[in-house]
């Protein structure tokens, strides 16, 4: 178990280096907190129900910010508001550390051309939906209806973000569905903390 | 037989020209309504054998049932939600909370499906959770914000291009600005009056006061009904939080429905509900009541402006009662005839998970109802879900199907005797 933790921290530091995050929480404590999340988001951050997003490998800062927003009421959701209401700052830091310590990789589905990715989205969310901006979540392999629902929430003002509110404001329903379909079709691979990546020793 | 079916479909088209002529007919509906091809020729087929299916069979070994009953894997169906068994017994349609409807066929009639493919692949669905059939073979699919109608679906499903029409156009089931992903899994049934009944969950944990007038008018947090040509829409049921299962008692014609109750009040309150409606317009308590007679904190102490019907059965708190069906078969022993079989999806944030089982409810002559577990064992010793039942449907041979959207499967339960 100690070995696993050490490896996991190593992985975390790599992930952190990319986005400048320092791991603020405790990995093992975070895994326990994730017991509150796993029925919907999975213990490894791979969603078990279509109404929930995958959260494996999201930056600590992103997860922390969303949980704080649900807790304060700045962002509302029938289930997340109930869960976040009971979380302490330490629990939020721990669980963000746990899910962030996972590695998410995505690839195009067979036959897809990366240049067909939605131009409005790729600057922050990448061609395959692995975010290239630490303020943006991964979108790879999320359910298309989940993505469309979020875009519509930004469009209507139910959900607000300094960049997304403007981008979503003028989208049509058909554009929203097309962008959502693109990212939903990606193939997602998640690696647990401490586990060798899918590329193994070649990494 | 084929001639008869084509005739029925063509007659349906002639009888409903309005469906094909909407100003903003979406996707390929216009072409499909005119029996044209859309160019989509590819089905997605779901493999039915292999390690994945074997894993599900292993789980089923630990499911406990009353003596004489057996459970087996009927089909691998990703994200399987509510089911509609074709009236001719040819195919079972299965909804999802994603973008697919699955068509499940047992071609060799060994009571195990041997083909699972997507239905109407040229259409873009959004949360097509709720399929239901009329007796004359019209398939309805209730989505997030649209209801589609497929004449003679049991015949046309073999082609990627099926005849399809709007019953309720996109954006007209609820106001588009009220759309949500949560509590948006619709279910439908054709009532004994020939009307279609559609559940409309409300998206909040507890609906806020400023939404109540709109919700009452539209039927959100309720069940609506309309004629099967789309006219005559009216709200049939009020005061529901999020019902994802209803059926009509074949004896009395009364509507029964499950309801999912308020979260965040503790592990053991409020109770889940199985409700019995005896006339149009009855109110079942939400949001003043959170489940049973437990008042919500948000409306504590306020006068309840309606006469409220209390549940026929208070179910285990947070067990998430979803799909249900009255048993009208003859395979099961006498005590199960006329009983309600219903699925508990299982709790999502309870300290110790509860539910994830099939319940049976016996309704006595005086109308009193009692529920007990019928099939259980989908929660392991670590509190982890091995499956989460969603809906129950009856096959023509009197066995029942149970859908599971976590495992992505449909099980069949049959009676073999002692």
Interface residues (C-beta under 8 A of the other chain):
Chain A: X36 X39 X40 X48 X49 X50 X51 X77 X78 X79 X81 X82 X83 X85 X143 X144 X145 X146 X148 X149 X152 X156 X177
Chain B: X79 X96 X97 X98 X99 X124 X126 X127 X144 X177 X179 X180 X181 X182 X183 X203 X204 X205 X263 X264 X346 X347 X348 X349 X353 X385 X405 X406
